[in-house]
Amino acid sequence: VLVYPPSGTGAVNITRGDLKRLDNGQYLNDTLIEFGLKVWLDDLRMEQPDLAEKVYIFNSFFFKKLNSKKEPVPSCLVRKWTSKVDIFSKKYIIVPINENFHWYLAIIVNPDCILHPPPPETRVAPHTRKRKRDEQLPAHIYTFDSLGSRHPRTVSKLAQYLQHEAVDKKKFQIEDTCIAQYKLAKAPMQKNFCDCGLFVLAFVKAFMADPARSIERI
């Protein structure tokens, strides 16, 4: 029915079955989540190209692979996913996640800060302007869940992935990296069983509309 983008790599194919998922009471699938995020990022490239350049989006299959129990170090299963991109050059990494038929979102902020943990004496002074705080923060992983659940195990997987990515792609020793910090974002709650995918897309758009202010509020 629809191929987006119509040219280039990484196109999403929307079928009639996918379109039926847009009916009331239906649950968004992986294809529609990926489509929604691609459209949003393309719009951001037109409106705020500098900000868009700082964003990297994993599709939902990334965390499914990372969460595999078949490998002692699951990050080995996804090492090729970033063969053409340096995720440490990005400021915001967006990770849509589906577990137990429920969508929620993780956003990694300042991933490069796991490579150079600041010594205690360089911490930001209390009087630093709030609007600049996200530039000084250590690496954080924020989760947004329209059911309000915490996801420490998910965050642990993502934090370990960042460390192994630093070892693999940047040739760091793992002891020279640090663990990204975790915060659960206060988020609106869904009022039914099926709108979690829509909430994930809305969370991305709301957070990235003004990342610095969003971080202040978390």
N, CA, C and O of each residue as an XYZ file, in Angstrom:
872
protein
N       0.829     -1.202      0.000
C       0.000      0.000      0.000
C       0.872      1.264      0.000
O       0.602      2.211     -0.738
N       1.917      1.268      0.834
C       2.758      2.454      0.980
C       4.178      2.037      1.311
O       4.403      1.142      2.127
N       5.134      2.693      0.670
C       6.543      2.510      0.993
C       7.092      3.859      1.425
O       6.970      4.849      0.703
N       7.709      3.894      2.627
C       8.243      5.173      3.114
C       9.621      4.939      3.754
O       9.793      4.035      4.570
N      10.599      5.777      3.363
C      10.527      6.761      2.276
C      10.459      6.064      0.922
O      10.874      4.912      0.800
N       9.943      6.745     -0.094
C       9.756      6.100     -1.393
C      11.047      5.718     -2.086
O      11.033      4.892     -2.999
N      12.170      6.304     -1.670
C      13.465      5.947     -2.255
C      14.516      5.922     -1.151
O      14.302      6.449     -0.059
N      15.637      5.308     -1.450
C      16.694      5.217     -0.455
C      16.608      3.931      0.350
O      15.767      3.072      0.087
N      17.494      3.811      1.339
C      17.552      2.604      2.152
C      16.668      2.739      3.383
O      16.257      3.837      3.758
N      16.384      1.595      4.003
C      15.632      1.605      5.250
C      14.163      1.913      5.102
O      13.543      2.435      6.029
N      13.581      1.594      3.933
C      12.178      1.897      3.703
C      11.274      0.987      4.535
O      11.603     -0.171      4.791
N      10.131      1.533      4.951
C       9.108      0.782      5.677
C       7.968      0.485      4.711
O       7.479      1.380      4.022
N       7.551     -0.766      4.666
C       6.455     -1.179      3.796
C       5.178     -1.316      4.617
O       5.087     -2.171      5.497
N       4.193     -0.469      4.324
C       2.915     -0.502      5.023
C       1.935     -1.350      4.211
O       1.691     -1.073      3.037
N       1.383     -2.373      4.836
C       0.429     -3.255      4.170
C      -1.006     -2.918      4.587
O      -1.227     -2.101      5.481
N      -1.969     -3.553      3.934
C      -3.371     -3.354      4.318
C      -3.600     -3.839      5.750
O      -4.398     -3.267      6.492
N      -2.891     -4.895      6.123
C      -3.003     -5.382      7.488
C      -2.515     -4.356      8.495
O      -3.095     -4.206      9.570
N      -1.443     -3.648      8.143
C      -0.944     -2.586      9.026
C      -1.982     -1.471      9.157
O      -2.204     -0.950     10.250
N      -2.615     -1.106      8.042
C      -3.593     -0.018      8.068
C      -4.765     -0.342      8.983
O      -5.327      0.554      9.613
N      -5.136     -1.615      9.060
C      -6.236     -2.000      9.945
C      -5.880     -1.754     11.411
O      -6.755     -1.609     12.264
N      -4.570     -1.711     11.681
C      -4.119     -1.436     13.053
C      -4.385      0.013     13.469
O      -4.217      0.364     14.637
N      -4.793      0.843     12.531
C      -5.097      2.240     12.838
C      -6.548      2.434     13.266
O      -6.935      3.534     13.660
N      -7.354      1.374     13.191
C      -8.748      1.470     13.616
C      -8.830      1.643     15.125
O      -7.904      1.285     15.853
N      -9.944      2.194     15.587
C     -10.166      2.352     17.022
C     -10.077      1.006     17.733
O     -10.604      0.001     17.257
N      -9.404      1.004     18.875
C      -9.301     -0.213     19.673
C      -8.212     -1.157     19.230
O      -8.042     -2.222     19.823
N      -7.464     -0.792     18.192
C      -6.378     -1.637     17.717
C      -5.043     -1.184     18.302
O      -4.902     -0.072     18.810
N      -4.078     -2.083     18.212
C      -2.777     -1.911     18.845
C      -1.731     -1.700     17.750
O      -1.650     -2.504     16.821
N      -0.932     -0.639     17.842
C       0.081     -0.384     16.816
C       1.148     -1.475     16.816
O       1.589     -1.924     17.874
N       1.554     -1.896     15.628
C       2.596     -2.916     15.532
C       3.963     -2.281     15.258
O       4.083     -1.059     15.170
N       4.982     -3.118     15.125
C       6.349     -2.639     14.911
C       6.459     -1.754     13.671
O       7.146     -0.733     13.687
N       5.777     -2.153     12.598
C       5.877     -1.410     11.344
C       5.348      0.005     11.493
O       5.960      0.956     11.007
N       4.209      0.148     12.165
C       3.612      1.478     12.320
C       4.432      2.359     13.261
O       4.529      3.568     13.051
N       5.023      1.760     14.297
C       5.892      2.525     15.194
C       7.104      3.034     14.417
O       7.478      4.201     14.537
N       7.716      2.156     13.623
C       8.888      2.568     12.839
C       8.509      3.638     11.818
O       9.246      4.604     11.621
N       7.363      3.463     11.175
C       6.880      4.459     10.213
C       6.669      5.815     10.886
O       7.101      6.845     10.370
N       6.004      5.807     12.040
C       5.748      7.055     12.748
C       7.014      7.776     13.137
O       7.088      9.001     13.031
N       8.028      7.027     13.593
C       9.287      7.643     13.997
C      10.061      8.175     12.790
O      10.705      9.221     12.882
N      10.004      7.466     11.661
C      10.682      7.949     10.456
C      10.049      9.243      9.955
O      10.760     10.176      9.583
N       8.727      9.305      9.943
C       8.044     10.514      9.496
C       8.380     11.678     10.423
O       8.653     12.790      9.969
N       8.357     11.404     11.742
C       8.687     12.462     12.701
C      10.106     12.983     12.478
O      10.330     14.193     12.471
N      11.068     12.070     12.296
C      12.458     12.501     12.129
C      12.642     13.275     10.828
O      13.407     14.239     10.790
N      11.963     12.874      9.774
C      12.060     13.622      8.510
C      11.482     15.024      8.669
O      12.026     15.985      8.125
N      10.383     15.145      9.412
C       9.824     16.474      9.682
C      10.812     17.315     10.489
O      10.975     18.508     10.233
N      11.471     16.685     11.469
C      12.445     17.403     12.285
C      13.629     17.864     11.437
O      14.164     18.950     11.661
N      14.038     17.053     10.471
C      15.151     17.437      9.587
C      14.816     18.695      8.791
O      15.697     19.500      8.488
N      13.552     18.855      8.461
C      13.142     20.040      7.705
C      13.026     21.266      8.611
O      13.370     22.379      8.214
N      12.534     21.043      9.841
C      12.268     22.169     10.741
C      13.486     22.560     11.575
O      13.755     23.745     11.772
N      14.222     21.555     12.065
C      15.388     21.807     12.911
C      16.510     20.841     12.530
O      16.780     19.891     13.265
N      17.154     21.068     11.409
C      18.162     20.114     10.924
C      19.316     19.891     11.902
O      19.837     18.778     11.980
N      19.728     20.909     12.642
C      20.829     20.738     13.591
C      20.441     19.781     14.711
O      21.237     18.938     15.124
N      19.219     19.919     15.194
C      18.748     19.010     16.243
C      18.579     17.596     15.698
O      18.950     16.626     16.359
N      18.026     17.477     14.505
C      17.812     16.162     13.901
C      19.129     15.405     13.747
O      19.162     14.181     13.882
N      20.206     16.122     13.466
C      21.512     15.497     13.292
C      22.010     14.861     14.586
O      22.870     13.981     14.556
N      21.478     15.300     15.707
C      21.905     14.784     17.016
C      21.104     13.558     17.461
O      21.341     13.012     18.538
N      20.153     13.132     16.624
C      19.226     12.063     16.995
C      19.556     10.778     16.247
O      19.881     10.799     15.060
N      19.466      9.660     16.961
C      19.550      8.353     16.314
C      18.397      7.507     16.828
O      18.119      7.492     18.027
N      17.729      6.805     15.928
C      16.579      5.981     16.300
C      16.872      4.517     15.993
O      17.211      4.164     14.864
N      16.737      3.676     17.005
C      16.736      2.225     16.793
C      15.297      1.786     16.534
O      14.365      2.356     17.100
N      15.114      0.789     15.692
C      13.765      0.254     15.575
C      13.516     -0.758     16.693
O      14.432     -1.103     17.439
N      12.296     -1.222     16.805
C      11.919     -2.032     17.966
C      12.601     -3.393     17.986
O      12.673     -4.025     19.040
N      13.101     -3.854     16.848
C      13.771     -5.152     16.818
C      15.137     -5.094     17.499
O      15.683     -6.127     17.886
N      15.685     -3.894     17.646
C      16.986     -3.747     18.305
C      16.929     -4.287     19.732
O      17.748     -5.123     20.114
N      15.976     -3.817     20.511
C      15.944     -4.273     21.902
C      15.526     -5.736     22.003
O      15.954     -6.432     22.924
N      14.710     -6.211     21.090
C      14.360     -7.631     21.101
C      15.611     -8.483     20.967
O      15.772     -9.490     21.658
N      16.493     -8.066     20.070
C      17.764     -8.781     19.909
C      18.650     -8.631     21.143
O      19.229     -9.599     21.635
N      18.739     -7.408     21.623
C      19.592     -7.135     22.784
C      19.118     -7.909     23.997
O      19.922     -8.276     24.854
N      17.835     -8.157     24.077
C      17.239     -8.828     25.230
C      17.238    -10.342     25.076
O      16.635    -11.054     25.878
N      17.917    -10.831     24.042
C      17.962    -12.268     23.798
C      18.674    -12.989     24.931
O      19.653    -12.490     25.486
N      18.170    -14.165     25.263
C      18.781    -14.975     26.322
C      19.707    -16.059     25.742
O      20.230    -16.902     26.471
N      19.893    -16.014     24.429
C      20.692    -17.053     23.789
C      22.184    -16.782     23.855
O      22.989    -17.686     23.633
N      22.559    -15.553     24.156
C      23.974    -15.184     24.173
C      24.364    -14.672     25.556
O      23.603    -13.921     26.165
N      25.549    -15.066     26.073
C      25.992    -14.530     27.365
C      26.224    -13.025     27.325
O      26.028    -12.333     28.323
N      26.644    -12.524     26.164
C      26.803    -11.077     25.971
C      25.921    -10.693     24.781
O      26.392    -10.661     23.645
N      24.623    -10.398     25.042
C      23.686    -10.146     23.938
C      24.085     -9.002     23.026
O      23.639     -8.947     21.880
N      24.925     -8.077     23.511
C      25.322     -6.959     22.659
C      26.051     -7.444     21.412
O      26.099     -6.728     20.412
N      26.621     -8.652     21.454
C      27.272     -9.214     20.264
C      26.257     -9.391     19.126
O      26.618     -9.344     17.951
N      24.985     -9.593     19.489
C      23.962     -9.822     18.492
C      23.594     -8.554     17.725
O      23.009     -8.625     16.644
N      23.933     -7.407     18.281
C      23.525     -6.144     17.644
C      24.712     -5.282     17.240
O      24.526     -4.118     16.887
N      25.925     -5.820     17.282
C      27.108     -5.003     17.002
C      27.105     -4.466     15.577
O      27.647     -3.391     15.318
N      26.493     -5.213     14.640
C      26.460     -4.761     13.245
C      25.427     -3.660     13.012
O      25.455     -2.993     11.978
N      24.516     -3.468     13.967
C      23.463     -2.480     13.773
C      24.028     -1.062     13.682
O      23.410     -0.179     13.089
N      25.200     -0.852     14.271
C      25.787      0.491     14.260
C      27.101      0.519     13.480
O      27.974      1.343     13.753
N      27.234     -0.384     12.511
C      28.481     -0.440     11.740
C      28.691      0.818     10.904
O      29.824      1.131     10.537
N      27.606      1.552     10.594
C      27.717      2.734      9.753
C      27.406      4.032     10.498
O      27.278      5.089      9.879
N      27.285      3.955     11.819
C      26.989      5.160     12.595
C      27.747      5.106     13.913
O      27.899      4.042     14.513
N      28.213      6.248     14.347
C      28.857      6.379     15.649
C      27.811      6.910     16.624
O      27.520      8.106     16.634
N      27.252      6.035     17.433
C      26.176      6.488     18.323
C      26.695      7.464     19.377
O      25.914      8.216     19.961
N      28.004      7.459     19.624
C      28.557      8.380     20.613
C      28.691      9.802     20.063
O      29.003     10.735     20.803
N      28.451      9.957     18.761
C      28.425     11.298     18.174
C      27.029     11.912     18.254
O      26.828     13.078     17.914
N      26.065     11.102     18.713
C      24.687     11.569     18.838
C      24.421     12.001     20.280
O      25.081     11.551     21.217
N      23.447     12.876     20.428
C      23.088     13.353     21.766
C      21.858     12.632     22.317
O      21.703     12.479     23.528
N      20.992     12.196     21.409
C      19.742     11.555     21.814
C      19.557     10.254     21.035
O      19.522     10.262     19.805
N      19.440      9.161     21.742
C      19.201      7.863     21.117
C      17.827      7.379     21.555
O      17.560      7.231     22.748
N      16.968      7.137     20.591
C      15.576      6.779     20.859
C      15.398      5.274     20.655
O      15.754      4.724     19.612
N      14.839      4.622     21.677
C      14.693      3.161     21.641
C      13.250      2.788     21.977
O      12.894      2.749     23.155
N      12.408      2.514     20.976
C      11.061      2.009     21.255
C      11.143      0.539     21.671
O      11.891     -0.238     21.079
N      10.378      0.171     22.679
C      10.485     -1.181     23.246
C       9.092     -1.787     23.404
O       8.157     -1.128     23.858
N       8.980     -3.044     23.023
C       7.731     -3.779     23.210
C       8.010     -5.024     24.045
O       8.793     -5.890     23.653
N       7.367     -5.096     25.181
C       7.470     -6.275     26.040
C       6.082     -6.632     26.544
O       5.331     -5.775     27.010
N       5.757     -7.909     26.442
C       4.471     -8.403     26.949
C       3.289     -7.615     26.370
O       2.360     -7.240     27.085
N       3.352     -7.380     25.068
C       2.285     -6.679     24.338
C       2.058     -5.262     24.863
O       0.930     -4.768     24.877
N       3.128     -4.623     25.288
C       3.032     -3.238     25.760
C       4.223     -2.450     25.237
O       5.369     -2.888     25.346
N       3.935     -1.268     24.662
C       4.978     -0.377     24.181
C       5.383      0.613     25.266
O       4.535      1.160     25.971
N       6.679      0.834     25.391
C       7.188      1.951     26.175
C       8.460      2.455     25.504
O       8.924      1.876     24.521
N       9.017      3.528     26.035
C      10.104      4.229     25.344
C      11.299      4.427     26.265
O      11.145      4.710     27.453
N      12.490      4.274     25.702
C      13.727      4.672     26.384
C      14.423      5.714     25.517
O      14.507      5.564     24.298
N      14.918      6.764     26.151
C      15.726      7.764     25.455
C      17.054      7.893     26.194
O      17.092      8.201     27.385
N      18.131      7.654     25.472
C      19.478      7.795     26.030
C      19.975      9.192     25.685
O      19.959      9.594     24.522
N      20.414      9.925     26.695
C      20.891     11.299     26.515
C      22.375     11.369     26.874
O      22.800     10.817     27.890
N      23.143     12.034     26.056
C      24.591     12.200     26.248
C      25.336     10.859     26.354
O      26.082     10.650     27.310
N      25.146      9.954     25.391
C      25.830      8.661     25.487
C      27.345      8.772     25.527
O      28.016      7.915     26.102
N      27.900      9.842     24.909
C      29.355      9.991     24.891
C      29.935     10.214     26.275
O      31.136     10.036     26.481
N      29.090     10.604     27.236
C      29.595     10.881     28.578
C      30.005      9.610     29.336
O      30.654      9.697     30.379
N      29.635      8.443     28.825
C      30.134      7.230     29.474
C      31.606      7.014     29.143
O      32.285      6.236     29.813
N      32.104      7.699     28.108
C      33.493      7.525     27.689
C      34.455      8.355     28.519
O      35.614      7.979     28.693
N      33.991      9.455     29.020
C      34.859     10.374     29.761
C      34.162     10.826     31.034
O      33.753     11.983     31.133
N      34.021      9.942     32.000
C      33.335     10.331     33.239
C      34.021     11.533     33.882
O      35.224     11.487     34.141
N      33.277     12.609     34.145
C      33.910     13.796     34.727
C      34.326     13.556     36.168
O      33.576     12.936     36.922
N      35.493     14.026     36.573
C      35.895     13.908     37.975
C      34.978     14.752     38.847
O      34.360     15.695     38.352
N      34.875     14.435     40.141
C      33.931     15.136     41.015
C      34.106     16.643     41.022
O      33.121     17.374     41.125
N      35.339     17.125     40.915
C      35.565     18.567     41.031
C      35.043     19.352     39.830
O      34.993     20.581     39.873
N      34.649     18.652     38.750
C      34.157     19.381     37.569
C      32.640     19.363     37.479
O      32.080     19.734     36.448
N      31.974     18.942     38.534
C      30.523     18.928     38.495
C      29.969     20.343     38.328
O      30.609     21.328     38.695
N      28.770     20.416     37.767
C      28.165     21.704     37.463
C      27.833     22.451     38.751
O      27.278     21.872     39.684
N      28.171     23.726     38.800
C      27.841     24.549     39.963
C      26.337     24.737     40.063
O      25.654     24.773     39.039
N      25.800     24.860     41.293
C      24.351     24.965     41.467
C      23.728     26.145     40.735
O      22.556     26.077     40.363
N      24.473     27.224     40.518
C      23.891     28.409     39.920
C      23.864     28.364     38.395
O      23.392     29.301     37.752
N      24.376     27.266     37.813
C      24.378     27.166     36.354
C      22.954     27.288     35.824
O      22.018     26.732     36.397
N      22.803     28.016     34.731
C      21.474     28.214     34.168
C      20.818     26.886     33.828
O      21.456     26.009     33.245
N      19.558     26.733     34.185
C      18.847     25.484     33.986
C      18.818     25.072     32.516
O      18.930     23.887     32.204
N      18.671     26.022     31.629
C      18.532     25.690     30.222
C      19.791     25.056     29.650
O      19.759     24.497     28.554
N      20.897     25.137     30.380
C      22.144     24.572     29.893
C      22.491     23.260     30.587
O      23.514     22.646     30.284
N      21.644     22.830     31.514
C      22.031     21.686     32.332
C      22.229     20.406     31.529
O      23.138     19.629     31.821
N      21.390     20.178     30.522
C      21.505     18.918     29.804
C      22.836     18.794     29.094
O      23.260     17.684     28.772
N      23.513     19.920     28.840
C      24.816     19.862     28.188
C      25.897     19.363     29.140
O      26.949     18.899     28.700
N      25.639     19.458     30.448
C      26.642     19.092     31.433
C      26.356     17.731     32.081
O      27.230     17.163     32.736
N      25.152     17.213     31.903
C      24.745     16.004     32.598
C      25.564     14.796     32.159
O      26.002     14.729     31.010
N      25.773     13.844     33.059
C      26.341     12.558     32.631
C      25.326     11.823     31.765
O      24.193     12.274     31.598
N      25.739     10.709     31.228
C      24.823      9.924     30.399
C      23.629      9.472     31.238
O      23.780      8.984     32.358
N      22.453      9.646     30.669
C      21.226      9.228     31.335
C      20.392      8.369     30.394
O      20.436      8.526     29.174
N      19.639      7.466     30.989
C      18.628      6.718     30.252
C      17.292      7.003     30.923
O      17.091      6.685     32.096
N      16.388      7.602     30.167
C      15.056      7.922     30.669
C      14.054      6.939     30.070
O      14.120      6.627     28.881
N      13.137      6.457     30.884
C      12.063      5.633     30.345
C      10.731      6.359     30.501
O      10.494      7.065     31.482
N       9.873      6.165     29.507
C       8.548      6.774     29.460
C       7.543      5.644     29.265
O       7.576      4.948     28.250
N       6.661      5.466     30.222
C       5.725      4.346     30.175
C       4.325      4.847     30.522
O       4.107      5.412     31.594
N       3.389      4.637     29.616
C       2.024      5.124     29.828
C       1.246      4.275     30.832
O       0.075      4.550     31.094
N       1.882      3.246     31.396
C       1.321      2.508     32.532
C       2.054      2.842     33.821
O       1.687      2.358     34.892
N       3.093      3.671     33.721
C       3.808      4.141     34.900
C       4.818      3.175     35.488
O       5.307      3.404     36.594
N       5.143      2.105     34.783
C       6.053      1.087     35.323
C       7.517      1.518     35.201
O       7.897      2.225     34.267
N       8.315      1.083     36.149
C       9.759      1.254     36.071
C      10.350      0.085     35.281
O       9.749     -0.987     35.193
N      11.535      0.308     34.709
C      12.165     -0.727     33.887
C      13.663     -0.811     34.172
O      14.469     -0.582     33.270
N      14.053     -1.134     35.402
C      15.487     -1.185     35.728
C      16.246     -2.244     34.940
O      17.409     -2.037     34.595
N      15.615     -3.367     34.652
C      16.309     -4.422     33.905
C      16.590     -3.976     32.472
O      17.671     -4.222     31.936
N      15.614     -3.321     31.862
C      15.806     -2.792     30.511
C      16.943     -1.782     30.484
O      17.808     -1.823     29.610
N      16.927     -0.873     31.456
C      17.954      0.167     31.503
C      19.334     -0.445     31.731
O      20.321      0.012     31.154
N      19.404     -1.473     32.565
C      20.675     -2.155     32.787
C      21.205     -2.753     31.485
O      22.400     -2.674     31.201
N      20.311     -3.352     30.696
C      20.714     -3.907     29.398
C      21.247     -2.815     28.470
O      22.271     -2.994     27.811
N      20.545     -1.690     28.427
C      20.974     -0.597     27.546
C      22.286      0.010     28.018
O      23.144      0.343     27.201
N      22.452      0.160     29.341
C      23.685      0.730     29.878
C      24.874     -0.184     29.576
O      25.952      0.288     29.213
N      24.669     -1.495     29.728
C      25.742     -2.441     29.414
C      26.044     -2.430     27.916
O      27.197     -2.553     27.502
N      25.000     -2.281     27.119
C      25.215     -2.202     25.676
C      26.123     -1.024     25.327
O      27.043     -1.167     24.522
N      25.869      0.136     25.928
C      26.702      1.310     25.662
C      28.157      1.029     26.009
O      29.061      1.412     25.266
N      28.382      0.368     27.126
C      29.758      0.060     27.524
C      30.421     -0.885     26.529
O      31.570     -0.674     26.143
N      29.706     -1.922     26.115
C      30.283     -2.871     25.158
C      30.482     -2.219     23.790
O      31.418     -2.561     23.067
N      29.604     -1.281     23.438
C      29.774     -0.551     22.181
C      31.036      0.316     22.243
O      31.752      0.454     21.251
N      31.298      0.894     23.410
C      32.518      1.700     23.582
C      33.763      0.834     23.444
O      34.761      1.260     22.863
N      33.702     -0.370     23.973
C      34.836     -1.299     23.859
C      35.030     -1.723     22.407
O      36.153     -1.749     21.902
N      33.925     -2.056     21.742
C      33.996     -2.591     20.381
C      34.347     -1.523     19.350
O      35.209     -1.742     18.499
N      33.684     -0.369     19.422
C      33.837      0.648     18.382
C      34.888      1.703     18.727
O      35.530      2.247     17.828
N      35.070      1.996     20.005
C      35.995      3.054     20.417
C      37.289      2.517     21.033
O      38.208      3.279     21.331
N      37.347      1.198     21.219
C      38.537      0.533     21.775
C      38.863      1.016     23.193
O      40.029      1.076     23.583
N      37.833      1.355     23.949
C      38.002      1.690     25.360
C      38.099      0.408     26.173
O      37.566     -0.628     25.776
N      38.766      0.479     27.289
C      38.670     -0.569     28.283
C      37.363     -0.360     29.036
O      36.990      0.775     29.332
N      36.672     -1.441     29.345
C      35.362     -1.279     29.962
C      35.449     -0.580     31.311
O      34.508      0.098     31.725
N      36.588     -0.744     32.004
C      36.747     -0.071     33.296
C      36.958      1.442     33.124
O      36.886      2.191     34.098
N      37.213      1.884     31.905
C      37.368      3.318     31.645
C      36.064      3.964     31.193
O      36.049      5.126     30.787
N      34.974      3.212     31.266
C      33.652      3.753     30.966
C      32.839      3.795     32.254
O      33.263      3.276     33.287
N      31.678      4.414     32.181
C      30.809      4.428     33.361
C      29.401      4.032     32.956
O      29.059      4.019     31.773
N      28.595      3.711     33.949
C      27.223      3.277     33.723
C      26.309      4.498     33.601
O      26.357      5.398     34.440
N      25.495      4.528     32.579
C      24.515      5.609     32.431
C      23.517      5.564     33.583
O      23.129      4.488     34.037
N      23.112      6.718     34.042
C      22.170      6.821     35.144
C      20.737      6.658     34.635
O      20.444      6.911     33.466
N      19.858      6.233     35.534
C      18.472      5.945     35.151
C      17.501      6.873     35.850
O      17.622      7.146     37.045
N      16.522      7.361     35.070
C      15.404      8.105     35.645
C      14.115      7.707     34.929
O      14.072      7.606     33.703
N      13.077      7.485     35.716
C      11.751      7.244     35.164
C      11.053      8.583     34.982
O      10.908      9.343     35.939
N      10.627      8.870     33.778
C       9.951     10.133     33.509
C       8.498     10.061     33.951
O       7.841      9.031     33.798
N       8.005     11.161     34.501
C       6.581     11.264     34.791
C       5.865     11.465     33.467
O       6.167     12.395     32.719
N       4.926     10.596     33.191
C       4.293     10.616     31.878
C       2.785     10.449     32.010
O       2.311      9.846     32.972
N       2.030     10.976     31.055
C       0.578     10.759     31.044
C       0.258      9.268     30.962
O       1.015      8.494     30.376
N      -0.864      8.874     31.550
C      -1.274      7.477     31.577
C      -2.324      7.196     30.496
O      -3.204      8.017     30.235
N      -2.211      6.035     29.886
C      -3.226      5.615     28.929
C      -4.468      5.168     29.693
O      -4.379      4.709     30.831
N      -5.629      5.309     29.049
C      -6.895      4.988     29.703
C      -7.532      3.722     29.149
O      -8.670      3.389     29.483
N      -6.787      3.019     28.299
C      -7.288      1.759     27.763
C      -6.131      0.786     27.626
O      -5.042      1.040     28.139
N      -6.356     -0.316     26.943
C      -5.322     -1.346     26.829
C      -4.534     -1.266     25.522
O      -3.598     -2.040     25.322
N      -4.900     -0.338     24.627
C      -4.357     -0.424     23.271
C      -3.586      0.801     22.797
O      -2.986      0.752     21.723
N      -3.574      1.891     23.546
C      -2.992      3.138     23.042
C      -1.515      3.332     23.365
O      -0.974      4.410     23.118
N      -0.853      2.318     23.910
C       0.538      2.500     24.343
C       1.460      2.898     23.191
O       2.384      3.687     23.387
N       1.221      2.361     21.990
C       2.057      2.725     20.846
C       1.915      4.188     20.472
O       2.900      4.849     20.144
N       0.690      4.694     20.520
C       0.462      6.113     20.250
C       1.161      6.978     21.291
O       1.693      8.040     20.967
N       1.158      6.527     22.533
C       1.832      7.273     23.589
C       3.333      7.322     23.345
O       3.961      8.352     23.592
N       3.919      6.236     22.868
C       5.359      6.220     22.578
C       5.700      7.294     21.540
O       6.657      8.047     21.717
N       4.922      7.365     20.468
C       5.172      8.382     19.446
C       4.980      9.788     20.012
O       5.733     10.706     19.686
N       3.970      9.946     20.859
C       3.730     11.257     21.469
C       4.846     11.632     22.433
O       5.232     12.799     22.502
N       5.373     10.661     23.181
C       6.477     10.938     24.116
C       7.704     11.440     23.365
O       8.346     12.399     23.793
N       8.029     10.801     22.255
C       9.189     11.226     21.463
C       9.014     12.666     20.996
O       9.911     13.495     21.152
N       7.857     12.949     20.426
C       7.598     14.293     19.895
C       7.631     15.340     21.000
O       8.198     16.417     20.813
N       7.032     15.038     22.149
C       6.985     16.000     23.251
C       8.368     16.244     23.836
O       8.739     17.392     24.080
N       9.134     15.184     24.065
C      10.475     15.328     24.637
C      11.377     16.126     23.717
O      12.091     17.022     24.167
N      11.351     15.807     22.426
C      12.275     16.431     21.486
C      11.831     17.816     21.051
O      12.598     18.518     20.392
N      10.613     18.235     21.399
C      10.190     19.595     21.094
C      11.060     20.612     21.820
O      11.298     21.712     21.322
N      11.531     20.229     23.006
C      12.438     21.080     23.787
C      13.176     20.172     24.768
O      12.798     20.103     25.938
N      14.221     19.474     24.316
C      14.886     18.495     25.166
C      15.383     19.049     26.494
O      15.257     18.393     27.528
N      15.951     20.260     26.471
C      16.495     20.828     27.712
C      15.392     21.021     28.748
O      15.568     20.682     29.919
N      14.270     21.560     28.323
C      13.169     21.767     29.257
C      12.580     20.434     29.713
O      12.213     20.273     30.876
N      12.493     19.473     28.777
C      11.981     18.150     29.143
C      12.823     17.511     30.232
O      12.289     16.921     31.171
N      14.143     17.628     30.108
C      15.045     17.044     31.100
C      14.877     17.723     32.447
O      14.936     17.061     33.483
N      14.670     19.023     32.450
C      14.451     19.741     33.707
C      13.245     19.197     34.456
O      13.233     19.152     35.686
N      12.233     18.785     33.703
C      10.968     18.365     34.317
C      10.964     16.919     34.763
O      10.074     16.501     35.504
N      11.940     16.154     34.325
C      11.965     14.729     34.689
C      12.495     14.561     36.108
O      12.595     13.438     36.602
